[in-house]
Amino acid sequence: MARRQRGVIRTWKAAQGYGFLAPEDGGEEVFVHITAVVAGRHRLGPGSVVVYDLGRDAQQRLRAVNVRVGPGLGTPLRLALLASSLFLLAVGVISWLGLLPAWIVLAYLLLSGFTALVYRFDKRQATQGQRRVPEATLHLLDALGGWPGALIAQWALHHKTRKGAYQLTFWLLVGLHLLGLAGVVWVVGRG
């Protein structure tokens, strides 16, 4: 029977997706595999505080299951959800005020959903060693207005979040998109 524990990751082999943690209460180190992590994978590494259930594998060796990474679990994903929701809400309000056509709200929702699915497909292709979606295609979808879905997908799937150049381009495109949208709202509002 599994019991809830706290511990600290002592060693972590990111390329292989496993490591060992030291239980907070002492005792022998416990094996942990990336597939056992249910929240906070992107923050996992040496020194990470985790909460887990203690279980055993088929050979009766100790292993961590249902692992969650320390305080502030999944903060980037929560921020992505919040930012995307606030943006879509703002577009809805702006549309309700008559500064944007009503179909824009639906277009953003559909494009965000489609973009999230494309990111999911690309992540699956990456994990299976298959042909990937070109980054230019992902960025085009981001720039056209699918960035809220892309932002959520990046953090939910832990995809493209550590590539500095990709993130820089992504955020520049989001900024340009927001400037363009603000320009349209300004022009419509003055007219």
Beta strands, then each sheet from edge to edge (+ up, - down):
strand 1: 4-13
strand 2: 18-23
strand 3: 30-33
strand 4: 37-39
strand 5: 49-56
strand 6: 62-69
sheet 1: 3+ 2- 1+ 5- 6+ 4+
end
